[in-house]
C-alpha cells in the first residue's frame, strides 16, 4: 500500500511553488515589455502647475510693458521740468527763430502769389483791351458787322431833280456829327475813305452804283440821329424842298448792319511794331 503524504510535506511544496511563481511573474521578457502606468493624479497636478507658470509669465510681461509705457510718458512730460533755465531759454530762442523763418517764408510765398495774380490780371486785362480794340477797329474799318439802336432813313427818287452827291455826302456828315458810329448806304459800308460822286448812271459810292430808293442805316443815339435829319433847315428839308424827294426816318432799338469791307492791302505802308 502506498504511503500517505504528510500534511507538512504538502505545505512545503506549495510554499516552494508559490515562491517560484512569484519570481517568474517579476521577470521581464523580451517579447512582452512591462509598461508602468503613471498615476492620473500626478498628470493632472503637472498640467495645473504648467498653466500657473504660463499665466504668471504673461502677467509679468504685461506688467513690464505697462511700467515701460508709464515711465516713457513720465519722462516725456518731465522733459521740460528737468531742463535748466539756460536750456529753456535756448529752446525758446530756437523756436522763435523757426517761427520767424516760417513767417518770412510765408511772406515771400504770398508776395510771389500776389505777383503771379497781378501778372495774370494784367495779362487778362491787356487781352481784354486788345480784344475790345480789335473789335472797335474792325467795326470802324468796316471789317466786322455791327448791331445796335439807331435809325433807318429811306429817301425816294427826287421828283424835281435827282439827288446829287454833295447833298448825300452832307447827310452822311450830319449823321457822323450826331454821333453815328456805323453807317451803311444801300449795300456799301461807309468808312473814313468813303466817297460819293455823280455819274450818268446816278450816284456812285465807293465804286458801287446806288439805286433808288436810298436806304441809309446808322447806329447811334436814335433821337440824336433823327434830329440831325429832321431839324428845320437841315439836310432833310433840303432833300424835300430842292429835290422833291420823300424822306422817312424810323428809329429802331436794333439796327443790323451786315455790310462789310475787305481788309485793304497796302503796297508801301507797313504796320509799326
Secondary structure, DSSP 8 states (H G I E B T S, - for coil): ------HHHHHHHHHHHHHHHHHHHT---SSS-------HHHHHHHHHHHHHHHHHHHHHHHHHHHHHHHHHHHHHHTHHHHS-HHHHHHHHHHHHHHHHHHHHHHHHHHHHHHHHHHHHHHHHHHHHHHHHHHHHHHHHTT-S-EEEEEEEEEE---SSS---HHHHHHHHHHHHHTT--EEEETTEEE-TT--EEEETTEEEETTEE--SSEEEEEES-HHHHHHHHHSTTSHHHHHHHHH---EEEEEEEEEEE---------SS-----
